[in-house]
Amino acid sequence: MTDQIPEEPRLPRVKVIGTDGNAFALLGRCRAAARAANWTEDKIDDFFREATSGNYDHLLATINTYFDVE
């Protein structure tokens, strides 16, 4: 008998490369991708709280953690 490791849920895909790099535009794209992936408002709020708790580099790192960036 083999133990199966459950797959991690797929991260929502968000296109940020080649688009407006403005922080507000990026957050808007992330919100739309999160809603399309049926995230709860609490999870979206958690993402926004984390993403906006630092500088622009922190925002990009957080987006890379929560989303599949293309």
Secondary structure as the mmCIF struct_conf table of DSSP 4:
data_model
#
loop_
_struct_conf.conf_type_id
_struct_conf.id
_struct_conf.beg_label_comp_id
_struct_conf.beg_label_asym_id
_struct_conf.beg_label_seq_id
_struct_conf.end_label_comp_id
_struct_conf.end_label_asym_id
_struct_conf.end_label_seq_id
HELX_LH_PP_P HELX_LH_PP_P1 ASP A 3 PRO A 12
STRN STRN1 ARG A 13 VAL A 14
TURN_TY1_P TURN_TY1_P1 ILE A 17 GLY A 18
BEND BEND1 THR A 19 THR A 19
HELX_RH_AL_P HELX_RH_AL_P1 ALA A 23 ALA A 36
TURN_TY1_P TURN_TY1_P2 ALA A 37 ASN A 38
HELX_RH_AL_P HELX_RH_AL_P2 GLU A 41 ALA A 51
TURN_TY1_P TURN_TY1_P3 THR A 52 THR A 52
BEND BEND2 SER A 53 GLY A 54
HELX_RH_AL_P HELX_RH_AL_P3 TYR A 56 TYR A 66
BEND BEND3 PHE A 67 PHE A 67
STRN STRN2 ASP A 68 VAL A 69
#
